[in-house]
């Protein structure tokens, strides 16, 4: 990975490069819409930039590929010898974004 950026979305951080497809928390955008992220670090030919003043004019752009739901995970709680059991499922919503450029 030559040039990459670290972006923040939905209280999580992602390392992305141009052309990557990233699955992030739901953004509320439709398929094909443009998304802009502000990076917290960028590595390019000049080195790693982490200074806020140097990153002020840097942006990471992407396009929404699809919105969907992840596979179901099973949440099972049990207290032994108490005849107490709970079985629940959860499916997390996500948005897939293709990174189109780091500038």
C-alpha positions as CSV (number, residue, x, y, z in Angstrom):
1,X,0.0,0.0,0.0
2,X,1.9,3.1,-1.2
3,X,-0.5,6.0,-0.7
4,X,-3.2,5.6,2.0
5,X,-5.3,7.7,4.4
6,X,-6.8,7.0,7.8
7,X,-10.4,8.3,7.9
8,X,-13.0,8.4,10.7
9,X,-16.6,7.4,10.1
10,X,-19.2,6.4,12.8
11,X,-16.7,6.6,15.7
12,X,-14.4,4.0,13.9
13,X,-11.2,4.6,12.0
14,X,-10.4,2.9,8.6
15,X,-7.2,2.7,6.6
16,X,-8.1,3.2,3.0
17,X,-6.3,3.5,-0.4
18,X,-7.7,4.6,-3.7
19,X,-9.8,1.9,-5.2
20,X,-10.6,0.1,-1.9
21,X,-14.2,-0.9,-1.1
22,X,-14.9,-0.2,2.6
23,X,-17.9,-1.5,4.6
24,X,-18.8,1.3,7.1
25,X,-21.8,2.2,9.3
26,X,-24.9,3.4,7.5
27,X,-24.5,6.9,6.0
28,X,-28.0,7.5,4.7
29,X,-26.8,8.0,1.1
30,X,-28.2,6.3,-1.9
31,X,-26.3,4.1,-4.4
32,X,-24.0,6.2,-6.7
33,X,-23.9,9.3,-4.4
34,X,-20.6,10.9,-3.6
35,X,-19.2,10.9,0.0
36,X,-16.4,13.0,1.3
37,X,-14.3,12.2,4.4
38,X,-11.8,14.3,6.3
39,X,-8.7,12.3,7.0
40,X,-6.8,12.2,10.2
41,X,-3.6,11.0,8.6
42,X,-2.4,10.8,5.0
43,X,0.7,8.9,3.7
44,X,2.0,9.9,0.3
45,X,5.3,10.4,-1.5
46,X,6.3,13.2,1.0
47,X,5.8,11.0,4.0
48,X,3.1,10.7,6.7
49,X,1.1,13.8,7.4
50,X,-0.7,14.0,10.8
51,X,-0.6,17.7,11.4
52,X,-4.1,19.4,11.4
53,X,-2.8,22.4,9.5
54,X,-1.3,20.2,6.8
55,X,-4.5,18.1,6.5
56,X,-6.9,21.1,6.3
57,X,-7.0,21.0,2.5
58,X,-6.9,17.1,2.2
59,X,-10.0,15.1,1.4
60,X,-10.9,11.5,0.7
61,X,-13.7,11.0,-1.7
62,X,-15.8,7.9,-2.4
63,X,-18.9,6.6,-4.1
64,X,-21.6,4.5,-2.4
65,X,-21.6,1.0,-3.9
66,X,-24.6,-0.4,-1.9
67,X,-26.5,-0.4,1.3
68,X,-27.2,-3.6,3.0
69,X,-27.4,-5.7,6.2
70,X,-24.7,-8.0,7.6
71,X,-25.2,-11.6,8.4
72,X,-27.2,-12.3,11.5
73,X,-25.3,-12.9,14.8
74,X,-26.9,-14.9,17.6
75,X,-27.0,-13.4,21.1
76,X,-27.7,-16.2,23.6
77,X,-27.8,-15.5,27.4
78,X,-28.4,-18.2,29.9
79,X,-28.2,-18.6,33.7
80,X,-27.5,-22.2,34.6
81,X,-29.9,-24.1,37.0
82,X,-32.3,-21.1,36.9
83,X,-34.3,-22.1,33.7
84,X,-33.6,-18.7,32.3
85,X,-32.6,-18.4,28.6
86,X,-32.8,-15.6,26.1
87,X,-32.0,-16.0,22.4
88,X,-31.9,-12.9,20.2
89,X,-30.5,-12.1,16.8
90,X,-29.0,-8.9,15.4
91,X,-28.2,-7.7,11.9
92,X,-26.2,-4.5,11.5
93,X,-26.9,-2.1,8.7
94,X,-23.9,-1.0,6.6
95,X,-22.9,1.1,3.6
96,X,-20.2,0.0,1.1
97,X,-18.1,2.8,-0.2
98,X,-15.6,2.6,-3.0
99,X,-12.7,5.1,-2.4
100,X,-12.3,7.1,-5.6
101,X,-9.5,9.5,-4.6
102,X,-7.2,10.9,-2.0
103,X,-6.3,14.5,-2.6
